[in-house]
Amino acid sequence: MSNTPIKGIYVPNITPYHPDGTLNEGELRNIVSWLIDKGVSGIFPNGSLGEFIRLSFEERKKVISIIADEVDGRVPILAGAAEPNTDLVLEMCHHCADLGCRAVSITGPYYFKPSQESIEAYFQDLAERSPIDIVVYNIPTLASEISVPVLTRLALNYPRIVGTKDSSADMCRFLHVMNAIKPTRPDFSVMVGWEELLVPTMMMGGDGGTVSTAGVAPEVMMKIYHDCVAGNWEQAKDYQYKLLELFQTMLTAKNFPTGFRLGYEARGFTPGGVRFPNAPSEVNDLTAIKDKISCLLGDCGLGDLPHSCSIPNFEAQATYNPVSMAQSTQTSGVSRNDVEDIVRKVMRNLNI
């Protein structure tokens, strides 16, 4: 699958655990095969939803090995390789290449926030040394933002970098990326990582998405994608609006990705808890959130779930406000990193 275009709906799957917290290989295989049977375009292990940051390096390698074995060439795999240093990133790249993955997804550096010049040099080094194609993953709420100018130069100068996943929830940034790269390199994949923007980005020429809700409602996400490709915009918009509250509800559960794991429970899986403790007050809210998720899934037309909600005060239950999470990244054109780089250059020119 080394030359297949990266497009469609790739699922950032969860990592299921046994009650003792160890990896539940059997349930992971069940989830992956179920997703493939539902028609998803590809699988995206070791993303944020898979809690890669809470797994050991060996566990992350094991997750990809299990998934590659279960997939067995049925769909392409875009594997997370956001390791904390270059050597580990490259080791993971070789591991994924050996398993036949289509590409790896790599974020900007996390914890420390280097300059845009350093981020560009980092990806240049990876592009020159990686044995597998790279998708640059921009998720500024959790890792260093990769500015549009840096991403553009990487895309136009390094064939090994074949696409980007944008989880900034910034439609303006998405359009700038499309406008800067696609005219010169139309094969460069631009995928959205925020399901609330799937239809708008597809309307503007995006290639699809790697979206968490696809693991809970793959039928609906694939219908939206196929409707967009076919130009059935009214149907696509109808289902886009149906998904808004589902997505927001899964985000209301404290300790991400707890809410999405509740969604998997609603679909009949046993994902186990996240690898981080919930406060007792937060645990008390989970049953109501799961019930609401089930009702919203039923409202999307999924036959195995209820089509009407009988939860007391259903409409009054908490709904996630995306502004609080995305507010710091909702800029069009100039990011905080861009401003810092401009100031740094001016100070150098002034010999300060």
C-alpha positions in Angstrom: 0.0 0.0 0.0 3.0 2.3 -0.2 1.7 4.5 -3.0 -2.0 4.6 -2.0 -3.3 8.1 -1.4 -4.2 9.0 2.2 -7.8 10.0 2.0 -11.1 9.0 3.5 -11.9 8.4 7.2 -9.0 7.0 9.3 -10.1 5.9 12.8 -7.9 6.9 15.8 -8.9 3.8 17.7 -8.9 3.5 21.5 -6.5 1.2 23.4 -8.6 -1.3 25.5 -7.3 -2.5 28.8 -8.0 -5.5 31.1 -9.2 -4.6 34.7 -5.6 -4.8 35.8 -4.6 -2.1 33.3 -2.7 -4.3 30.9 -3.4 -4.2 27.2 -6.4 -6.2 26.1 -5.2 -7.7 22.8 -8.4 -9.7 22.1 -10.7 -6.6 22.4 -8.3 -4.5 20.4 -8.5 -7.1 17.6 -12.3 -7.1 17.9 -12.5 -3.4 17.6 -10.2 -3.2 14.6 -12.1 -5.9 12.7 -15.4 -4.4 13.5 -14.3 -1.0 12.2 -13.0 -2.6 8.9 -16.3 -4.4 8.5 -18.1 -1.1 8.9 -16.2 0.2 5.9 -13.7 2.7 7.4 -10.9 3.8 5.1 -8.0 3.2 7.4 -6.8 2.7 11.0 -4.8 5.2 13.1 -3.2 3.6 16.2 -1.3 5.4 18.8 -3.0 8.7 18.4 -4.4 10.9 21.2 -7.5 8.7 21.5 -5.3 5.6 21.9 -3.5 7.3 24.9 -0.1 6.8 23.3 1.4 9.1 25.9 0.3 6.8 28.7 1.8 3.7 27.1 5.4 2.6 27.2 7.5 2.6 24.1 7.3 -1.2 23.9 3.5 -1.1 24.4 3.2 1.4 21.5 5.1 -0.9 19.3 3.0 -3.9 20.4 -0.2 -2.0 19.6 0.9 -1.4 16.1 2.1 -5.0 15.7 -1.3 -6.3 16.8 -3.2 -4.0 14.6 -1.0 -4.7 11.6 -1.5 -8.4 12.1 -5.3 -8.1 12.5 -5.7 -5.7 9.5 -3.7 -8.1 7.3 -3.6 -5.7 4.4 -7.4 -5.0 4.4 -7.0 -1.2 4.9 -4.0 1.1 5.2 -2.6 2.0 8.6 -1.5 5.5 9.5 0.5 4.8 12.7 1.3 7.4 15.4 5.0 7.9 15.9 5.1 11.0 18.1 8.0 10.0 20.2 9.9 12.3 22.6 13.2 12.4 20.6 14.4 11.8 17.1 16.1 8.5 17.7 12.9 6.9 19.1 10.8 8.5 16.3 13.1 6.9 13.7 13.0 3.5 15.6 9.2 3.7 15.5 9.3 4.6 11.8 11.4 1.5 11.0 9.0 -0.6 13.1 6.0 0.7 11.2 7.7 0.3 7.8 8.6 -3.3 8.6 5.0 -4.0 9.4 3.7 -2.5 6.1 2.0 0.6 7.5 1.1 3.2 4.9 2.7 6.1 6.8 3.4 7.5 10.2 1.9 10.5 11.9 4.3 12.8 13.8 3.3 15.8 15.9 5.5 18.8 16.7 7.6 18.4 19.8 5.6 18.3 23.0 6.4 19.5 26.6 9.2 21.8 25.4 8.2 24.4 22.8 11.1 25.0 20.4 11.2 27.8 17.8 9.6 27.3 14.3 13.1 27.2 12.9 13.9 24.2 15.1 10.6 22.5 14.3 11.4 22.8 10.6 14.8 21.4 11.1 13.4 18.5 13.1 11.0 17.5 10.3 13.6 18.0 7.6 15.9 15.6 9.5 13.1 13.0 9.8 12.1 13.4 6.2 15.6 12.7 5.1 16.1 9.6 7.3 12.6 8.0 7.6 12.0 4.7 5.7 8.3 5.4 5.6 6.1 8.3 4.5 5.3 11.0 7.1 2.0 12.9 7.9 2.7 16.0 9.8 0.2 16.2 12.7 -0.7 19.7 13.9 -2.4 19.6 17.3 -1.5 22.9 19.0 -3.5 22.2 22.2 -1.1 19.3 23.1 2.1 19.9 21.1 4.1 22.6 19.4 2.2 24.2 16.6 3.6 23.8 13.1 3.1 27.1 11.3 1.7 27.3 7.8 4.9 28.6 6.3 6.9 25.8 7.8 4.4 23.2 6.8 4.4 24.6 3.2 8.1 24.4 2.8 8.2 20.9 4.2 5.5 19.8 1.8 7.0 21.4 -1.3 10.6 20.3 -0.6 10.3 16.9 0.9 8.5 14.2 -1.0 8.7 11.9 2.0 6.2 14.2 3.8 2.9 13.2 2.1 0.2 14.9 4.1 -1.0 16.7 7.2 -3.6 16.1 9.9 -4.9 19.3 11.4 -6.6 19.2 14.8 -6.5 22.9 15.5 -10.2 23.3 14.9 -9.2 26.4 12.9 -11.0 26.5 9.6 -9.0 29.5 8.5 -5.7 27.8 9.0 -7.0 24.7 7.1 -7.9 26.9 4.1 -4.5 28.6 4.2 -2.8 25.2 4.2 -4.9 24.1 1.2 -4.2 27.3 -0.7 -0.5 27.2 0.0 0.2 23.6 -0.9 -2.5 22.0 -3.1 -2.0 24.1 -6.2 1.7 23.0 -6.4 1.4 19.6 -4.9 -2.2 18.3 -5.4 -1.2 14.8 -4.2 -0.5 16.2 -0.7 -3.2 14.9 1.7 -4.9 17.5 3.9 -6.9 15.7 6.6 -9.0 17.3 9.3 -8.7 16.0 12.9 -11.8 17.8 14.2 -15.1 16.1 13.2 -17.2 19.3 13.6 -15.4 20.6 10.5 -15.5 17.5 8.3 -18.1 18.6 5.9 -16.8 22.2 5.6 -13.3 21.0 4.9 -14.5 18.5 2.4 -16.5 21.2 0.6 -13.2 23.1 0.3 -11.3 20.2 -1.2 -10.0 18.4 1.9 -9.2 14.7 1.6 -11.1 13.4 4.6 -10.4 13.1 8.3 -8.8 11.2 11.1 -11.6 11.7 13.6 -12.3 10.1 16.9 -16.1 9.8 16.5 -15.5 7.4 13.6 -14.6 4.8 16.2 -18.0 5.1 17.8 -20.2 5.8 14.8 -18.2 4.5 11.8 -21.4 4.1 9.7 -22.3 7.7 10.1 -18.8 9.1 9.5 -18.4 7.0 6.3 -21.9 8.1 5.1 -20.8 11.7 5.5 -17.6 11.1 3.6 -19.2 9.3 0.7 -22.0 11.9 0.5 -19.3 14.6 0.3 -17.4 12.7 -2.4 -20.7 12.3 -4.4 -21.7 15.9 -4.0 -24.7 15.1 -1.8 -24.1 18.1 0.3 -27.6 18.4 1.9 -27.4 14.8 3.2 -23.8 15.3 4.4 -24.8 18.5 6.2 -27.8 16.9 7.9 -25.6 14.2 9.4 -22.8 16.7 10.2 -25.3 18.5 12.4 -26.5 15.3 14.0 -22.9 14.5 15.1 -22.3 17.9 16.7 -23.9 17.0 20.0 -22.6 13.5 20.1 -19.0 14.7 19.7 -19.5 17.4 22.3 -21.1 15.0 24.7 -18.2 12.5 24.5 -15.9 15.4 25.3 -17.9 16.4 28.5 -16.6 13.4 30.4 -13.6 14.4 32.4 -10.2 12.8 31.7 -10.0 12.5 27.9 -10.7 10.1 26.3 -13.1 8.7 28.9 -16.2 9.9 26.9 -15.1 8.2 23.7 -14.5 5.0 25.7 -18.1 5.3 26.9 -19.1 5.5 23.3 -17.3 2.2 22.6 -19.2 0.7 25.6 -22.4 1.8 24.0 -21.5 -0.1 20.9 -21.0 -3.3 22.9 -17.2 -3.3 23.6 -15.4 -3.6 26.9 -12.6 -0.9 26.6 -11.8 -0.7 30.3 -10.9 2.6 32.0 -8.4 5.2 31.0 -4.8 4.9 32.3 -5.4 7.8 34.7 -7.7 7.9 37.7 -11.0 9.8 37.6 -12.1 11.7 40.7 -15.1 10.1 42.5 -17.3 13.0 41.6 -16.4 12.5 37.9 -17.1 8.8 38.0 -20.6 9.6 39.3 -21.4 11.5 36.1 -20.3 8.7 33.7 -23.6 6.7 33.7 -25.6 9.8 32.6 -23.1 10.7 29.9 -23.1 7.1 28.6 -26.9 7.1 28.5 -26.9 10.4 26.6 -24.3 9.0 24.1 -26.5 5.9 23.5 -29.5 8.1 22.8 -27.6 10.4 20.4 -26.3 7.4 18.6 -29.8 6.1 18.2 -30.8 9.5 16.9 -28.2 9.0 14.1 -30.1 6.0 13.0 -28.0 3.2 14.3 -30.4 0.3 14.6 -28.9 -1.4 17.7 -29.4 1.6 19.9 -32.6 3.4 21.2 -34.1 6.0 18.9 -35.7 8.1 21.7 -34.2 9.6 24.8 -36.0 9.1 28.1 -33.2 10.5 30.4 -34.6 12.9 33.0 -33.6 16.5 32.0 -31.9 15.2 28.9 -31.7 18.6 27.2 -30.3 20.2 30.3 -27.3 17.9 30.6 -23.9 19.4 30.1 -22.6 19.9 26.6 -19.0 20.5 25.8 -18.0 24.1 24.9 -15.3 23.9 22.2 -14.3 27.5 22.7 -12.6 26.7 26.0 -10.3 24.1 24.4 -9.7 25.8 21.0 -9.8 29.4 22.0 -6.0 29.8 22.1 -5.6 28.2 18.6 -8.5 29.9 16.8 -6.3 32.4 14.9 -6.3 32.9 11.2 -2.9 33.3 9.7 -0.6 34.3 12.5 0.0 32.0 15.5 1.7 32.8 18.8 4.7 30.9 17.5 4.8 33.1 14.4 4.7 36.2 16.6 7.5 34.9 18.9 9.6 34.1 15.8 9.1 37.6 14.4 10.1 39.2 17.7 13.2 37.0 18.0 14.3 38.0 14.5 13.7 41.7 15.2 15.7 41.5 18.4 18.6 39.8 16.5 18.6 42.5 13.9 18.7 45.2 16.6 21.6 43.3 18.4 19.5 43.1 21.6 
